[in-house]
Amino acid sequence: MSGDDPRLQIWTRWLWKWGRWLAVLLIAGGIAYQLRFAPVPVESISPVRQTIVSEVMGTGTLEARVSTTISPKIAGRISQVLVDQGDVVEGEQLLVQLDDEELQQQVEIAAANVEAANAALQRLMADKKRAIAVFEQSKRHHDRMQSLKEKNAIAQDDVDRAVESLAIATSDTTRAEAAISEGQKGLLAAEKTLEYHRARLADTTIKAPFGGLIVTRHRETGDIAVPGSAVLTLISTEVLWVSAWVDETVMSKLAVSQPARIVFRSQPDQSYPGVVVRLGKQADRETREFIVDVEVSQLPANWAVGQRAEVFIETNQQDNVLTVPLTVLSRQGAQEGVFVLDHGVARWKPVTLGLRGRDTAEVREGISEQDVILLPVTGPTMLIEGRRVQVP
């Protein structure tokens, strides 16, 4: 048959056309077989009995229970800031010194006024002693004149002069006492003025009200500080806690003294121990969350007030219970379950769960310790009911 035979050419075109479709069908069939009928390699685990801990999670920030803003009582120029942020200070330690030159002069003037008032009072007291001496002499002379008058031994003019002298001496004594009272009040006023200026002078030195850590320095040497303006921020490191926002639906599960673990976002792979010390009594009306304060028992090497952290509060614990990882759970409708190995085939079994922990869940019904749990498979060969599997 010649190569130019029309029938041969038709036959060749027919084979080429349908051969391509046949190849496509064969490839599709192979893929379908692999996806549906070929055993899927999977890994497996066995349920284990262990202790499981149920936790409630909240997110918050690290805060100090006791914190204060260091500011002056009087206005003045800062002559020296003796500490910086990050410094540990003790109670009554000098932190800030204000310029005190003018106040020193005012104290010296007030002290001089006290000395002058005291000297004036001493002079008035001497005048009183003199007035008392004159009064006593006039009183004796008056009494003698009265005695002589009874005997008609002196004239009436002498008696009258004695009475007049006694009255003058009495008036001088009263005036001396009034002057002393006035002098005492002047001395008291001078002393109070000195005390006031000394207090203002003492206010130029700002000391730590308690021992702790300087977390912020707001002012520098040479700045003008006024009452209420922040110079430093001081916290007490005795109690540091995470004020975490927790959903109100778990409020009934929480109580003071519950243990907790804290995960700082700067170290997400490490947990630090803590304990619940206070529960908030007001929920946010928008987020429906409330504050739970968890005291940090141990801090990381580097930490900062205000940094974010997650707290996990232990609300329940069960010992020696059957558990599976949360990753093997799958849901069909409203029911949760796991895939188990059944003679080389994946079978989905519904389970009844109890406590849920961080990575595991308690299984109360549905499987036993003898079951082989299949780990989930990602990709097109995902596990389905009746799928053939191959377990290494």
CORBELQUI-V143437 format. One record per residue. N is the residue number from 1. SS is DSSP state (A for helix, B for strand, O for the rest). PHI is phi in degrees with one decimal (NA if undefined). OMEGA is omega in whole degrees, -180 to 180 (* if undefined). Layout:
n/ss/phi/omega
N/SS/PHI/OMEGA
N/SS/PHI/OMEGA
This chain:
n/ss/phi/omega
1/O/NA/-175
2/O/-71.9/178
3/O/-66.2/180
4/O/-94.7/-179
5/O/-66.8/-180
6/A/-60.2/-178
7/A/-66.6/179
8/A/-66.6/180
9/A/-65.1/178
10/A/-62.6/-180
11/A/-62.3/-180
12/A/-66.9/178
13/A/-62.8/-180
14/A/-64.9/179
15/A/-63.4/-179
16/A/-65.4/-179
17/A/-66.9/-176
18/A/-75.1/176
19/A/-65.4/178
20/A/-64.5/178
21/A/-63.9/179
22/A/-64.8/179
23/A/-64.1/179
24/A/-62.1/179
25/A/-62.7/180
26/A/-64.2/180
27/A/-65.8/179
28/A/-62.7/178
29/A/-64.1/179
30/A/-63.9/179
31/A/-65.1/179
32/A/-62.2/179
33/A/-64.1/-180
34/A/-64.3/-178
35/A/-73.4/-172
36/A/-107.5/-170
37/O/-113.7/-179
38/O/-70.5/179
39/O/-59.5/178
40/B/-95.4/177
41/B/-70.9/-180
42/B/-134.0/174
43/O/-102.7/-175
44/B/-139.5/175
45/B/-139.4/176
46/B/-116.2/174
47/O/-59.8/-179
48/B/-126.8/175
49/B/-94.8/-178
50/B/-161.8/176
51/B/-84.7/180
52/B/-122.5/-177
53/B/-117.9/176
54/B/-93.2/-175
55/B/-129.3/172
56/B/-113.1/-175
57/B/-106.9/175
58/B/-144.9/-180
59/B/-119.3/-179
60/B/-159.9/-178
61/B/-130.0/178
62/B/-76.9/-179
63/B/-133.9/173
64/B/-96.2/180
65/O/-65.8/179
66/O/-116.0/-180
67/B/-142.4/180
68/B/-143.4/176
69/B/-100.4/179
70/B/-83.5/179
71/O/-143.3/-178
72/O/-79.1/173
73/O/-84.4/-178
74/O/-127.9/177
75/O/-79.8/179
76/B/179.7/177
77/B/-89.5/180
78/B/-75.5/178
79/B/-92.4/-179
80/B/-164.6/169
81/B/-109.4/-168
82/O/-89.5/-179
83/O/-133.8/179
84/O/-132.9/180
85/O/-62.8/-176
86/O/96.1/-180
87/O/-82.3/174
88/B/-91.8/-177
89/B/-122.2/177
90/O/-108.0/178
91/O/-61.4/-180
92/O/69.4/176
93/O/-75.6/180
94/B/-69.8/-178
95/B/-109.5/-174
96/B/-136.3/176
97/B/-120.0/175
98/B/-92.3/176
99/O/-63.6/-174
100/O/-121.5/-176
101/A/-61.8/-179
102/A/-65.7/180
103/A/-68.1/175
104/A/-60.1/179
105/A/-64.4/179
106/A/-63.8/177
107/A/-65.4/179
108/A/-63.9/177
109/A/-63.4/180
110/A/-64.9/178
111/A/-65.5/177
112/A/-64.2/178
113/A/-63.6/177
114/A/-65.2/179
115/A/-63.7/179
116/A/-64.4/179
117/A/-65.1/179
118/A/-67.4/178
119/A/-64.8/179
120/A/-62.9/179
121/A/-66.8/178
122/A/-62.8/177
123/A/-63.7/179
124/A/-65.3/178
125/A/-68.1/175
126/A/-65.3/177
127/A/-61.5/179
128/A/-66.9/179
129/A/-62.3/178
130/A/-64.1/180
131/A/-65.0/179
132/A/-66.4/179
133/A/-63.4/178
134/A/-62.7/180
135/A/-63.4/-179
136/A/-64.9/178
137/A/-65.3/179
138/A/-64.3/-179
139/A/-68.2/179
140/A/-67.2/179
141/A/-64.7/178
142/A/-63.0/-179
143/A/-65.0/180
144/A/-67.1/179
145/A/-63.6/179
146/A/-66.0/180
147/A/-67.4/179
148/A/-68.9/178
149/A/-63.2/179
150/A/-62.2/-180
151/O/-98.3/-179
152/O/55.7/-177
153/O/-98.8/180
154/O/-135.5/179
155/O/-81.6/-179
156/A/-65.5/180
157/A/-62.0/178
158/A/-64.5/179
159/A/-64.9/-179
160/A/-64.3/179
161/A/-65.3/178
162/A/-67.2/178
163/A/-64.9/180
164/A/-64.5/180
165/A/-63.2/179
166/A/-65.8/-180
167/A/-65.6/179
168/A/-64.9/180
169/A/-65.0/178
170/A/-63.9/179
171/A/-64.0/179
172/A/-64.2/179
173/A/-64.9/179
174/A/-64.1/179
175/A/-64.8/178
176/A/-65.2/178
177/A/-65.2/178
178/A/-64.7/178
179/A/-64.7/178
180/A/-63.9/179
181/A/-61.3/178
182/A/-66.3/178
183/A/-64.8/177
184/A/-63.5/177
185/A/-66.2/177
186/A/-63.7/177
187/A/-64.1/179
188/A/-63.3/179
189/A/-63.8/178
190/A/-65.0/179
191/A/-66.8/178
192/A/-65.0/177
193/A/-63.7/177
194/A/-63.2/179
195/A/-63.0/179
196/A/-63.4/-179
197/A/-68.4/176
198/A/-66.3/178
199/A/-64.6/177
200/A/-64.5/177
201/A/-64.8/178
202/A/-64.7/180
203/O/-70.7/177
204/O/-76.1/175
205/B/-106.7/-178
206/B/-104.1/-177
207/B/-112.3/-180
208/O/-71.9/178
209/O/-71.0/178
210/O/-158.4/178
211/O/-76.2/-180
212/B/176.3/-174
213/B/-127.3/174
214/B/-80.2/-178
215/B/-102.2/-179
216/B/-145.5/173
217/B/-115.7/-174
218/O/-96.9/-173
219/O/-125.5/179
220/O/-125.1/178
221/O/-58.7/-179
222/O/98.5/178
223/O/-70.9/174
224/B/-93.2/180
225/B/-109.7/178
226/O/-123.1/179
227/O/-54.9/180
228/O/94.1/179
229/O/-80.9/-176
230/O/-75.7/172
231/O/-106.0/179
232/B/-140.2/171
233/B/-118.2/-176
234/B/-118.1/176
235/B/-123.8/172
236/O/-91.3/-179
237/O/-91.6/180
238/O/-68.3/179
239/O/-131.1/173
240/B/-118.2/-179
241/B/-139.6/174
242/B/-101.3/176
243/B/-86.7/-172
244/B/-103.0/173
245/B/-88.7/-177
246/B/-123.7/-179
247/B/-63.6/-176
248/A/-66.8/-179
249/A/-67.7/-180
250/A/-103.0/-176
251/A/-58.3/-177
252/A/-68.6/-179
253/A/-88.1/-172
254/O/-101.2/178
255/O/-155.0/176
256/O/-64.3/179
257/O/83.2/175
258/O/-69.0/178
259/B/-69.3/-179
260/B/-150.5/172
261/B/-125.6/-174
262/B/-121.4/179
263/B/-118.6/177
264/B/-83.0/-178
265/A/-68.5/176
266/A/-75.4/178
267/A/-138.1/-174
268/O/-67.9/-178
269/O/-94.9/-177
270/O/-132.2/179
271/O/-110.7/178
272/B/-122.4/-176
273/B/-71.9/178
274/B/-157.5/180
275/B/-149.0/179
276/B/-72.7/-179
277/B/-116.2/-180
278/B/-159.6/177
279/B/-113.0/178
280/B/-66.8/-179
281/B/-113.5/177
282/B/-143.5/180
283/B/-96.3/176
284/O/-70.8/-175
285/O/-76.0/179
286/O/-96.2/-176
287/O/-87.7/-178
288/O/59.8/177
289/B/-122.8/177
290/B/-134.7/-174
291/B/-86.0/171
292/B/-124.1/-180
293/B/-93.5/-179
294/B/-114.1/180
295/B/-71.3/-179
296/B/-90.5/180
297/O/-80.7/-180
298/O/-145.1/-178
299/O/-109.3/173
300/O/-68.4/-179
301/O/-61.5/178
302/O/-114.8/-180
303/O/-147.2/-180
304/O/-148.7/175
305/O/-62.9/-179
306/O/97.6/-179
307/O/-73.6/-175
308/B/-78.2/179
309/B/-158.2/173
310/B/-108.2/176
311/B/-112.9/178
312/B/-122.7/-174
313/B/-95.9/-179
314/B/-76.8/-178
315/B/-107.9/-180
316/B/-159.8/179
317/B/-149.5/177
318/B/-125.5/-179
319/B/-101.6/174
320/B/54.6/177
321/B/-117.3/180
322/B/-75.7/-175
323/B/-133.0/172
324/B/-135.2/176
325/B/-65.8/178
326/A/-64.3/-176
327/A/-70.1/-178
328/A/-88.2/-179
329/O/-77.4/174
330/B/-136.7/-174
331/B/-121.8/172
332/B/-124.3/-173
333/O/71.1/179
334/O/-96.2/-174
335/B/-105.5/174
336/B/-96.0/-179
337/B/-162.1/180
338/B/-138.2/173
339/B/-91.4/179
340/B/-120.7/180
341/B/-84.6/180
342/B/-132.4/180
343/O/54.0/176
344/O/81.1/-177
345/B/-124.8/177
346/B/-81.5/177
347/B/-122.4/180
348/B/-88.8/180
349/B/-118.7/174
350/B/-71.5/-179
351/O/-132.0/173
352/B/-104.8/-175
353/B/-99.3/175
354/B/-113.4/180
355/B/-67.4/173
356/B/-111.5/177
357/O/-98.2/-179
358/O/-66.3/-177
359/O/-123.6/-174
360/B/-129.8/177
361/B/-134.4/177
362/B/-77.9/177
363/B/-107.6/-179
364/B/-92.4/180
365/B/-146.4/173
366/O/120.9/-180
367/O/-139.5/179
368/O/-128.5/-180
369/O/-67.4/-179
370/O/-82.3/-179
371/O/-71.6/175
372/B/-102.6/-177
373/B/-90.6/-180
374/B/-90.9/177
375/O/-76.2/-178
376/O/-63.2/179
377/O/-114.2/179
378/O/-98.0/179
379/O/100.1/-176
380/O/-69.1/-178
381/O/-96.6/-179
382/O/-69.7/-178
383/O/-72.1/173
384/O/-137.5/180
385/O/-58.8/178
386/O/83.9/-179
387/O/-73.5/177
388/B/-71.2/-178
389/B/-131.8/178
390/B/-128.3/-177
391/B/-99.9/180
392/O/-56.4/*
